[in-house]
């Protein structure tokens, strides 16, 4: 394996969920970011990653951007649920 994540991995549901969970937990420790609710932070983290991966892999059209907003909600909810399950 050359790298942990690839753009292609981030284009999958499971890859985006794992990356969102990891990045959100890292970002929560930054002082000015810690004021943002974790669920909001995970949504925007997922959105940025999905938009970036789509842009790099296929180019970003307005249709892809609209779908990214919807997909980011699904990924963020899965990431939050996975973290809550692990924490318990």
N, C-alpha and C positions, 0 to 999 in steps of 0.2 A: 504494500500500500504506500503510495507516494505522499498522500496527504490525508488528514482526518476528514475534511469536508471538501467537496468539489461543488461547482455551480450546479452540476447535474443532480447531486445529492440534495442540494437545497431546493430543487424544483419538486422533490417528492414530499408527500405529506409527512412521513415519518422523519425525514431529514430536517424539514423546516420546523417541526415540533421540537425535536431534540435541540437544534440550534437556538430556537427561541427560548427554551427553558434555560439553557446554559448562559446565554447572553443576558437575559433578564436578571438572573441571579447575580451575575457579575455587576451589572449596572446599578442594581439596588443599593450597593455599598457606596456609591459615589454620593457625596453630601448633598449637592443641589438636586440630584435626581431622586434621592430617597424620599423627597416630599411628594412625588408622583405616586398614586396608587399602583400597586404591582400589576393589577389587571389591565390598566391603561398602558402601562409601560410595556407589558408583554404584547399588547395589540400593536403598538407602534413599532416594536422590535420586529414582530412577524411581518408587518407591512413593508418595512424597509428592506428586509431580507428577501421577501418574495418579489418586490419590485426590482431590486438589484439583480437577482438571479434571472428573472424574466428578461430584463434588459440585456444582460450579458449573453444569455443562451439564444434568444430568438429575436431580440429587438422589442421595444415596448410600444404597443399601439394603445389607443384609448380604450379599446375593448379589453385588452389584457390588464390595463390599469384598473378598470371597473371590477373585473374578476378578482384582482389582487386584494381589493378592499373586503370582498366577501370571504375569500380564502384566508385572509389574515385573521378574521374573526374565528373561523373554525380552528386554525392552528393555535391561536392564543388561548382559546378555551381548552383545547387538548393539553397544551403546555401547562396551564394553570391546574388542571385536573391531575396531571401526572405529578406535578410537584406536591400538590396536596396529599396525594396517595403515598408518595415516598416519605413525606414529613410525618405522617401518622404512623 
